[in-house]
């Protein structure tokens, strides 16, 4: 599911003419002017919160419980 969001984001980002520099979970930029804030906001709001939370739960590594 999130691959579709990424593909749409990547396509729209490249259409802005700005350099796309992304990591596994980040968008890197040198100056604020280099970041298409409208696109970032649109992308964030396009993902339903419940879907995002479920995705994070799936990909998050289980934490080891600490023994006191």
Helices and strands as residue ranges (DSSP letters): H 2-15, G 32-34, H 37-46, H 49-59
